[in-house]
């Protein structure tokens, strides 16, 4: 008891006493020293049926403010222990000085703590279906008890002990299976899955029917339509439908400017002719923004085979004034008119190579890249004619910049052999992909066709490049004069339309 006559508080420096300890101490204080009678009318707090409201207040206030025990404590409600551990019996050890628990001179018998710890090792859950281990089933909160195997069992007052599994991993839900079930159509949320498959504007536009071919514009079908005033309008024939498909291929939408490089290291292979006619086809069908560029390191003939402009400037002059076009905000496409030559109704421009006989200037790889970067800002299609020296740096730079390589050869042994040698060199130097995607154009140099040579060339280049196409002999190209597309025959224009469509398909 302290000086104020209350019950003793907690031990100095110790933990607070529990309610059970407080009741025990209060019972000891009321009985007095051993052998002395209790005070008159003693009341055992444990035997009280319930505290009064004043006793509860006194217990709370007295302990909180003074650290004293009241004369009486309210009884504590029963606290059932819902879990207990049934420990297996400790195996009996043999007698002797080395036996576990042997009573020797050092003291009384000591139990084998390691054995007890081994008996308390946790056990794994069994390989049973997940629903068998749900606590709300009829077997009770914990399920049925295991057979007595000498291990401690967990026993609950709410039900029997569960079957203790052998594999703990099966006690948990397979998260992968749950994710798959959530992603499956059956388990997906109706609203989310519906939103994912709702049609959009793109779906509506894609469902539109293809436009009709329209009436024939050529041949006897067109004659019938015009003669009947449209009352009889036959559809286009097979040849006209093919031409319309080629036009659509040429007019396809591109996601940026494209560079087409025409190659063959031998002169007279019709590289310049192919460059002009491909550029003219793109220009007429795409509405301009096409450039034919002579990338010869010294002097080429592209400028001589086209319509001359009001000036004689070339790529060398443009290279010297390239700073004028360095600022994208101040440079305009019209400023290039002082360096390129417009081809009027053909709707493409020409950038000629150096034509000054006394000039020692040349275009190298650095100059080509600088010009190429600038020209890509003003043109959608660049068709580049190359020289005859495939080891020149500007020739190599053009090949590196190519989105589509076009191999041109006349149907002659020497010209075709030069093209084959070039393709072998490109494949040997790491340009296999450019060769595989290339288009080969075989041009007839004369009216007489060598069927055997034609078949050999188709077989050889067809196994190396993406496609092989033929263009017929054209008398208007023999003279070497400037090329006017309107002077070409219908068969030649149709052949180059097909070639250009095949090139566009690779862009």
C-alpha angles and dihedrals in degrees: 000000000000126000093275093056095247126131118280116273127220121312112275107267091000135112122278113271119252121241091256091053091047091054091048092049091046091052091051093048093053094053094056126210119341113280095021121111119245123254118275116288096006117197121204109219091211091059093052113113093216141335123261120238090255092052091053091049092047091050092051099042098037095053095041096049106028105017089234132138116238120233091254132025125208111249117259116240114245113276109207115210103229095189130041133167123234104208120205116244115268108252113250113254123216118260120255142094091286098045119118111256093018112157107232138157091286094065146283127330115297119207120236101258094186091056091051091049091051089053090055096053111132118250129220128249117257129253094260132134114275094243091059090066099050110124095220095065125109095262091076135258094302102025125231126332125257123245115272103271099157095264125117115266127210111231124192128200088220096062147324124312116273124245103269106228129224096218118051093192092070091059090074131066116258101248092196091056091047090051091049091049090050091050094047119098092241093055098037121108111262094226096048094046091047092053091050092057100039112124121250135202090268089057090051093050092046090054093060114115118252113265115262118260091237126215123316117275098188140044129015091323090064090047091055092049093051093044093054095042091244095306087117111037113171117198122249120283126241095270093049092048089052091052091050089052090051091050090051090051092052091048095048118132116259125201093224145345116311134208122213117192121200113205144183122131093219124084119237093035092123094252092139092046091050092048093053097044094046091048091047092051092050091045096050095045099037098041103246134300089116124127130195106205126193105214097182110143092227119001131351135175101234092101091051094053094054139066111284120235133211091278140041100220119139142187090286091060092047090050091054092051097039092119088073088070098042093098110066091199096058102033120087134192090242089064088068091065088085090063107030130060118232117222095208112213092016086067099217135103132229127218106196127205123242111306099178108113092200095048122106094192120125137181116241132180094276092051092047093052092048092050092043093054091051097044093050088066092061106032134055097200125035117188108193123201112205134206130243098260108084090181092063113111094233090052090053091045091053091051091052091052095048120119089183129019118209117198111203126193138157116233094262129115097237096046093045091048090053090052092048091050090050092052090050090053092048092050091048092053098052101271097115093127093052090050093047092052095042126115119224119212118196114196124200108234095194140018091256112085121211101213095189094051091044091055092048093050093047090051096047100044092035089064092050106039137042097254141353121216134180130219120196129241111278119199092199090066098052098080096061093230123139110296120244113188091209090062093059123099121256091247092054093048090048092050093051090047088057091047092050091048090053090050091049090052088064095051 
